Amino acid sequence: GGLFITSDRGIEKALKQSGRETFYVDSSPIVLPAQPHGFFGGCTGVWGQQLFLAGSLGHFPEGENLQKALGDREVEIIELYEGPLWDGGSILFL
């Protein structure tokens, strides 16, 4: 099984009840223009064992703990720029 990352406490609770590993993130620091905040999934993309981020976990309160959780699962983090996480809708690979 993998690690589920969510900013929804209801989803987190349901996943934990079904025995899934979860990691809660506060989405309030994620930038989404004209909105109060963005979502973690909107600033990410996954390719194999790599997690790509639009921004840097150094600007994210849970960044250090998330880096450890992903590192423990041998997931490489690729930060696409040095700045706050930015919700662009997600990162897709073609």
N, C-alpha and C positions, 0 to 999 in steps of 0.2 A: 504494500500500500504506500501511497504517497502522503504528502503533507498538504492539507487544505488550508489556504490562507483566506480569511474572510474578515469583513468589518461589520458583519451582521450577527448580533448576539443570538438570535433565534436559530440561524443556520449553524452557528458554532455549537449550540446546545444539541441540536439534532445530530450533527456529525459525531460529537462526543458520545452521545447515547448509543450510536450505532458502532462504536469502537474505533472511529477514525481519529487520526492525529490531526489536530487543528492548531492554527496560529492566528490569534486575533490581532488585527491592526486597526488603529484609529485612522480613519480616512480624512479627518479635518485638515491636516497639513498638505494634502494632495491638491495641486492647482488644477482647476477647470474653469477657464474664463467664463464670466457671467453667471457662475454658480458658487454657492458657499464653499463647496469642496468637490473633489473628484473621487474616483474609486481606484483601488489598488490594481484591479484587473485592467483598467484603462491605461495604465502606464507600463504594462508588462507584455512580454512575448516569450514563449518557450520554444526552444529548438534543442531537441535531445536532452542533454543534461546541463543546458545553459539557460539561465533566466536573464533576459534582456530587460533593462529598465530605462525609461525616459526620465532621467534624473539620477540622483545619487542617494544611497541609503544613509550617507553621512548627514543628510538634511532631514532625516526621518526619525522620529522619537524611538521607534522600535527597531531601527536599522541594525544596530549591533546584535541584538538578540536574533533577528531574522537572518543575518549573515551566518551566525553560528548554527542555527537550525538547518539552514540550507547546506552549509558546509559539512555538517554531520551526515547529510544525505548525498554528498559528493556532487552537489549542484554548483556550477560555476556561475558567478554573478557578473554580468557585463553591463556596466553603467555607461550609457550613451552620451552623457554630458554631466558636468559638475554643476549641480543646482538642485532645486527642490523637485520632487517627483511631480510629473506633469501628465495629466490624463488626456491622452490624444485619441482615445477610443480603443486602443490596444496596438500591439506591434505584430504585424503579420509578415510571414515569409512566403515569397512566391518562387 
